[in-house]
Structures are given as C-alpha cells and as structure tokens.
Amino acid sequence: MSIRTIIAVLTLSALGGCASLLPPPPKPDQVFVLEVAPPAKITPPTAPPHAVLAVSVPRARAGYDSAQMVWVRQTHGLETYARHRWANTPAHMLTPILVQTLDHSGAFHAVVQAPSSVAANLRLDTEIVRLHQDFSVQPSRVHFTLAMQLVDIPSRRIIASTHLEESEASATEDAYGGVRAANRALERLLPKITAFCNQRALSTLAP
C-alpha cells in the first residue's frame, strides 16, 4: 500500500470519528389539528330560502394568533411548547368547522365562508379569547373561550353577542393531552354556537 493510500485511509477514518461525535439532528416538530366528528345532516332544512349566514374567519386575541400551542402556569403569563404546534392558527382551523356545523344544523338555507360572492343576510363574527392548557391546576385543564357577534348585514346592526366557554381536563400532562382536551372542549362548544345562531336568526328572519 502506498503512502498516499495510507494517508487517505487515515483521513477518512478521522472524518468518520468526528462525524460520530456530532449531535443527532433535532426531531421534527409534532403537528396537531383542531377537529371534531362531522355533525349529522338535518333534513329537510327548516330555514326559509332567504336565510343565508356568512361566517367570518375568527380573530384571535394577542398570544393566541399564531400556530404556537399555548400553556400557562401562572396568571397573566403565556408560554408555548417548543417542539409542538398547531398545523395552522386555531382561528383558521376553526373556520371550516363552524361553517360545516352551522350548515348541518338545518337553521339556514345556506352557510358560506366570508367573504363570498353569495348574498347573505347575517354574518357571524367570532374571536378566540382563550385557548390554552392551564398547568396551575392538577390535572391540567384546557380553557377554550369564544366571543361571538351575529350581525344583520343589510342594516349593519349587531343582533346579539355573547361569550361561550368550555374547559376540559387533560388526560396526560403534555401537549398531546392538551390537544385532545381542546378538541373535546370544542365538541361541547359547537352545540352552544349553533343554538345561539339559530335562535337569533329565527327571530330576525321570521316573515
């Protein structure tokens, strides 16, 4: 074996040894979604043909307007998971869920996402006030709070407004436990949202 070959072999061995000392690459983020089982379709629809509801993309208060998953351990302090996040902002994930749920309620002739080319009578505006996992209690709990306004589009008048809230204990003290609790809280919020919209719409759109 020539001197040049020996040097090349030793160099490769040294590089291999250095590579083995490098830290492993970081694990990819774990990504989660807000989702619920699709509601059963109510037939026939109970709404008049002119009852069309537009659902705006929800807003979110400061601290809840990103894809970061928020948790708290003290009052007024928001913290986020480092390697766990939502697939999109909770507000954007909530939009199609609201549209589908309200459309399946049977209270409206149609439900569309705003903005839309379809003419609507009413518009639902929502805001995520809180969506976090609270570790100041054991077991930790997820708090999900929504502010809502139902607007009469032709008159630009607020027909009704409310705050709806649900909390759910986490089965495990980690991000995945918080995700499962958030989705269970959302499942219980949806019937309340539907009832709020349906009752106000019937009184407003009644002939």
C-alpha positions in Angstrom: 0.0 0.0 0.0 1.4 3.4 -1.0 2.0 6.3 1.4 -0.7 8.3 -0.4 -3.3 5.5 0.1 -2.4 5.1 3.8 -2.9 8.9 4.3 -6.2 8.8 2.5 -7.4 5.9 4.7 -6.3 7.6 7.9 -8.0 10.8 6.8 -11.3 9.1 6.1 -11.2 7.3 9.4 -10.6 10.5 11.3 -13.5 12.2 9.5 -15.7 9.2 10.4 -14.7 9.5 14.0 -15.5 13.2 14.0 -18.9 12.6 12.4 -19.8 10.1 15.2 -19.2 12.9 17.8 -21.7 15.2 16.1 -25.1 15.6 17.9 -28.0 13.8 16.3 -30.3 16.0 14.2 -33.2 17.6 16.1 -36.5 15.7 16.0 -39.2 17.3 13.7 -42.0 19.3 15.4 -45.1 17.4 16.2 -48.1 19.0 14.5 -51.7 18.8 15.6 -55.1 19.9 14.4 -58.4 21.1 15.8 -61.0 18.6 14.6 -64.3 17.1 15.6 -66.6 14.4 14.1 -68.8 15.8 11.3 -72.3 16.5 12.5 -75.3 14.6 11.2 -77.2 16.4 8.4 -80.6 17.6 9.4 -83.2 17.1 6.6 -85.3 18.7 5.5 -83.9 22.2 6.2 -86.2 24.3 8.5 -84.9 27.6 7.2 -86.6 29.8 4.6 -84.8 30.2 1.2 -83.6 33.7 2.1 -81.8 32.7 5.3 -78.1 32.7 4.4 -75.4 33.0 7.0 -71.8 34.2 6.3 -69.1 33.0 8.7 -66.1 35.3 9.0 -62.6 33.9 9.7 -62.3 34.2 13.5 -60.0 36.7 15.0 -57.7 35.9 17.9 -56.5 37.9 20.8 -52.8 38.6 21.4 -51.0 35.5 22.3 -53.4 33.2 20.5 -52.9 34.4 17.0 -50.2 32.0 15.9 -49.7 28.3 15.4 -47.9 28.0 18.7 -49.5 25.9 21.3 -50.0 28.0 24.5 -49.9 26.9 28.1 -49.9 28.8 31.4 -48.6 28.1 34.9 -49.3 31.5 36.4 -51.8 34.3 36.0 -51.0 36.7 33.1 -48.2 34.5 31.8 -48.4 32.7 28.5 -45.8 30.1 27.4 -45.5 28.0 24.3 -44.4 24.4 23.6 -41.0 24.3 21.8 -41.5 21.2 19.6 -45.3 21.0 19.3 -47.5 23.3 17.3 -50.8 23.5 15.5 -51.0 22.8 11.8 -52.4 26.3 11.3 -53.6 29.1 13.5 -56.5 27.9 15.6 -58.6 30.7 14.1 -58.1 29.3 10.5 -58.7 25.7 11.6 -61.9 26.7 13.4 -63.4 28.4 10.3 -64.4 25.3 8.3 -65.6 23.6 11.4 -68.0 26.4 12.1 -69.2 26.5 8.5 -69.9 22.8 8.4 -71.6 22.6 11.8 -73.9 25.6 11.1 -74.7 24.3 7.6 -75.7 20.9 9.0 -77.9 22.5 11.7 -80.8 23.0 9.3 -81.5 26.5 10.5 -80.1 28.2 7.4 -80.8 27.8 3.7 -77.0 28.1 3.2 -73.9 28.8 5.2 -70.8 30.3 3.5 -67.4 31.4 4.5 -66.9 35.2 4.2 -66.0 36.9 2.0 -68.3 35.2 -0.5 -70.0 36.1 -3.8 -73.2 34.7 -2.3 -75.5 37.3 -0.8 -76.0 36.7 2.9 -78.5 38.1 5.4 -76.5 37.5 8.6 -72.8 37.3 9.4 -71.2 35.5 12.4 -68.1 37.2 13.7 -66.0 35.3 16.3 -62.9 35.9 18.3 -60.7 33.4 20.2 -60.4 34.9 23.7 -58.5 32.0 25.3 -57.2 28.6 24.1 -54.5 27.4 26.4 -53.6 24.5 28.7 -53.5 25.5 32.3 -50.9 23.8 34.5 -51.7 25.8 37.6 -54.2 23.1 38.5 -53.8 19.3 38.5 -54.7 17.7 36.3 -54.1 20.4 33.8 -57.1 21.9 32.0 -57.7 23.4 28.6 -59.8 26.6 28.5 -61.5 27.5 25.3 -63.3 30.8 25.2 -65.0 32.4 22.2 -66.6 35.9 21.8 -69.3 36.0 19.2 -71.4 38.6 17.4 -74.3 38.0 15.0 -74.6 40.9 12.5 -77.6 41.8 10.3 -75.8 42.6 7.1 -78.3 44.9 5.4 -78.6 47.2 8.4 -75.1 46.5 9.7 -76.7 46.1 13.1 -75.4 43.7 15.8 -78.3 41.5 16.6 -76.7 39.6 19.5 -73.4 39.0 21.2 -72.2 36.5 23.8 -69.1 34.8 25.3 -69.1 31.0 25.3 -66.6 28.9 27.2 -65.7 25.3 27.9 -62.9 23.7 29.9 -61.7 20.1 29.8 -59.3 18.2 32.0 -56.2 16.8 30.2 -55.8 13.0 30.4 -52.0 13.4 30.2 -49.7 16.3 31.3 -48.3 17.0 27.9 -49.1 18.7 24.6 -51.0 15.8 23.2 -53.2 15.7 26.3 -53.9 19.4 25.7 -54.8 18.8 22.1 -57.3 16.0 23.0 -58.8 18.2 25.7 -59.1 21.2 23.3 -61.0 19.1 20.8 -63.3 17.7 23.4 -64.0 21.3 24.6 -64.7 22.3 21.0 -67.2 19.5 20.6 -69.2 20.9 23.6 -68.9 24.5 22.3 -70.4 23.7 18.9 -73.9 23.0 20.0 -73.9 26.2 22.0 -72.7 28.2 19.0 -75.4 26.5 16.9 -78.2 27.3 19.4 -77.0 31.0 19.7 -77.1 31.5 15.9 -80.3 29.5 15.3 -82.4 31.3 18.0 -81.3 34.8 17.0 -81.7 34.0 13.3 -85.2 32.8 13.6 -86.3 35.9 15.4 -84.6 38.2 12.9 -85.5 36.4 9.7 -89.0 35.4 10.6 -91.5 36.6 7.9 
